[in-house]
């Protein structure tokens, strides 16, 4: 399997369409030296991109990876047998792709899991075929990895492209605190997968990607990684996520809700923290988000917080009778 041991330049790649400019069409990341400042080699990074009929977007995704100027990159494309222009695009970029599989699979999770079985890098990530890395993303994670050897999961900030405004309630930039197993359960902590990287060593300690999941495979993997190691969040934009009418976020909300409920229930069973502690984490998160809320959201959040505080006090006084659930709220405790 080929690995990019030298940086790729704009001149190396196929010329962009005439109407495309900026990153990653006519701009590239800064070229990195052959070794890190201490003389050590750059850690190998393996990126997996699952795709199926994403010809409208995948070329931009590919270029955002190849033009990182990163000297030790393994880039794997797992295509589910696309019937659109994807195949022609993959052929044009094949000299710079480490491994390309183009055949029917059992869905996105299956493609990602198979890609990670192929991957040989010290650092792993997947980037969907309609998302992008921003300039310097791979350099950022490589430096984080070299200075924080105890960390299993590295998370940066993600810029959100609303396109035609399909999701007006969503923010245009996701910021959060360092994820933990407890916060992922209790706070419904939204960690945007495009800006997440993890070590292969940590990944191998988990059961990997759950091939049975259609939507929440990223949430499931984050839970697993936070069980086996520590995470670190840095407020640095490294990824760009595109939301459009064809995304699963737009079309598969019912599946997301079903899978999320199942994963939360299973995580609660494995969680050693007290119910009261998880409940407190949830309320503190709500209170902490007030200063970031747009004015039109304040009234709704005030009412929501009043209800939560009443429930919290009720739970505090009647902990032997009521328990709190991340999805269902307060309910009678099951003896």
N, C-alpha and C positions, 0 to 999 in steps of 0.2 A: 504494500500500500504506500502510495506517495505521500510525502509530507512537505509542505512548503518550508524550505530551509532558507529561502531568501524572500525579501519583500516583493510584492506585486505592485507594479506601477500602473498609472492610467494608460500609459503607452502600450503596456503589455496586453491589456484587455480589449475586447471588441469595442468599437466606437459606440457611444451612447446614441439613442435616437435624437434627432435634431432639436426636439422640443424639451429635452431633459437637461437641466443644469443643476449646479450645486452638488452637495453630498448626496449619494456616492457616485454621481454621474460625471461631473467635471472637477471634483475635488477629492483628495485622498488624505488619509491620516499621515502624520509625521513619520518618516522612515526611522525605524529603530536600529540601533547598532547591533552587530552580530551577537554580542553578549551583554549581560547586565553590567551595571557599574562596578560590581565586585568581581567581575571576570567570570561569574557563573553563567551557564547557558540559560536561556529563557526556558521556563517550563513548557512542556508540550501541552497545547490546548486543543481539545477535540470538540468540535461543534457539529451537532446533528440537526439537519433541517428536514422535517417531514413535509410532504407536499402531495396534493392531489388537485389537479386542474386549477392551479393558482398562477397560470401564465401571465395574468395581468400584473402580478406583483413580484414574482420570484426572482426576476433579474435584478431588481433593486436590492432584494435581500442578499443575494449572492455577492453583489458588489460591495455591500456594506461589511461583509465578512472578509473578502479577499483584499480590500483596500485598507485594512487596518495597519498595514506595514509591519505585521508581526512575523518574526522569522522562524517560528516553530509551531506551525498550524496544521492541524488535520481536519479537513472539512468533508463531512459525509452527508450526501443527499439521499434521502429515502423517499422515492416517489412511488405512489400507489398505482402506477399505470395510467398516467394522465393522458387524456385524449385531446387536449388543447395545445397551445403553442409551447407548453412546458418542455416537451422533448427536444424541440429545436433549440431552445435556450440552453438546456443542459449540454447539448452537443457543442454549442459555441464555446461554452465555458469549461468543457471537459479537461483541457490541459492543466487547469489549476484546481480541479476537484480531486480529493484523495480517493474517494470511493463513491460510486453512484449505483443505486439499486432502483430499477424501474420495473415494477411488476405488482400485480394485485396483492394487497395485504389485508389484514383484519382490522383496519382502522388506524387512527393516528397513534394511539398508545402502543399498538403492536409495532408500528414503524419506528417509533422513538426507542422502544426497548431493544429492538433488533439493532438499531444504530449504535446504541451504547454497548452492545455485545461486541461490535466490531471495533469500537473506539479504543485507542491505546494511550491517550493522553493522561497527564497527571491531573488536569483540570477538565471538567466536563460541563456541557451546557447544551440546551437545544434552543433553536431559534426558528419560530414558525415562518412559513414562506410568505407571509404578508407583514412581517415585522422587520425591524432594522436594528443594527448596532450603530451607535453614534461614534464619532471619531475618538480614537484612543481607548475604546472599551476593553480590548484585549490587553493592552499595556497596563491599564488600571488594575485588572484582576490579577495579572502576573505579579505586579508589585505588591498587591495585597497578600497574595499567596506566599511570596518570599519573605515578607516581614511578619506574617501571622501564621506560623506553621501549625498552631494548635486549632485553627479555625477550619470547620468542615464546609460551611456554607457562606458564600459572599454575596451580598445583595447591594445593588445600587438603586438609584432613582430612575423612574421610567416616564418619558414624555408620552402623553396620550394624544393621538390624532382623532378628533371627533368626526372628521369628514363633513358630512351633511347634517351632523347633529343628531345621530341616531340615539345617543344616550345623554340627554341634557343634564341629568342628575350627576353625571360623573365628572370628576375633576380633570384638568388638562395635565396635571403632573402629580404623580403619586409619591408621597413621602410617608415614611413610617418609622417606627423604632425597630431596633434589632429583634427579629422574630425569635420566639421561644415556643416550646411545645405547648405550654400553658396558654400563652397569648393567642396562638393559632386556634386553640379550642375555644377559649372564653370570649375573645374579642372579635371573632370572625376576621382576624387580621388579614388585610388584603396585601399580599406580597406579589408584585407583578413578576411573573416568571421570566420575561425576556431579559430582565436585569439581574438574573440569578445565575451563579456559577458554583460548583461544588467540587470537592476533590474526589478522584476516583477511589481513593482509599476509603472515604466515608461511604460512597455509593455502594461499594462492595460489601459493606457491613449491613446493608439493608436488603430487602427483598426486591429492590429496584422498582421500575415502572410497572404498575398494575395494568396489564393488558386488557382487563375486563372493563375498565373505566373509559367512558366516552368524553367526559368533560373535566372532571376534577382530578386528573392524574397528577397535575402540578401541586395541588393542595396536599394530596396524599403523599407525594414524595417529600415535600417540605416537612410534613409531620415526621416522616421516617428519619430524615436527615437531622432534625432537631432532637430526636431521641438518641442518636448515636454520637452527636458532637455539638459543638458550639457554632452559632451563627454570628455574623457581623454585618451591620448595615452602615453604609457611608452615604451621606447626602450628596451624591455626585451623579448627574445624568449620564447614563451610559447606553440606554436603549430607547427605542421609539416603537410604540405599539399602535397599530392601525385598527380602528373600529369601523366596520362597514356593514351593510345589510346582509352580507354573505357569511359573516363570522358566526362561530358557534355561540358567542356571547349574545348575539342578536336572536338566533334561531332556536337555541336548545336550553332555554332557561328552565324548563320543566325537568330536563335531565340533570342539569346542574343542581337544582334543589333536592332532587331525590338522592343523588350521589353524595351531596354534602351532608344531608341528614344521616345517611348510613355511616360515613366516615367519622362524623362527630360522635355518634353513638359508640362506635368502636374505640375511638380515641379516649372517650370518657372512661371506658372500662379499664383502659391501660394506664390512665393518669393517676399518679400517686398524690396529687395535690388535693386539698380539701375543697368541698363544694363552696364553702364560704369564701375561700381565697379566689377561686375562679370567678365567682359572682362579683367580688370586689374589683378584680381586674377589669371586668366588663364595664362597671360603672365609672371607674377612673378614666377609662378610655373615652367614654361619652363626654364626661366633663372636660377632658383635655382637648376635645375637638371644637369647643365653642369658639375659641378665638380664630379658628380657621374657617368657620362657616360663613357662607354668603348671607347677606341680610335676610333674604327671602326664606332661608332655612332656619333662622333663629327661633321663630315662634314654634315651629314643629319640634325642634330639639328641646326647647324649654319644657313643653308639655311631655315629651318623651322622658326627659330626665326626672320630672316630678313623679311620674308613674314609677320609674325605676327606683327612686329614692324611697317612695312609700313601700314598694315591694321589698327593698333592701332592709328597711327597718322591721318590716313584718317578718322577714326571714330571720333577721338577727334575734328577734324575740321568740320566734317559734321554729327554730332550726330543727327541732326534733319532729316537727309536723310537716313543714314545707321544705322543698329543695328547689334549687335554681337550675335551669337548663339553658345552654347557649342558644337554642333555637326556640324552645317552647316557653321560656321564661319561668315563672314560678308555678309549681304544681305540687300536689301532695307527694310526700316522700314515699318511696316503695320500701316497705320493711323486708 
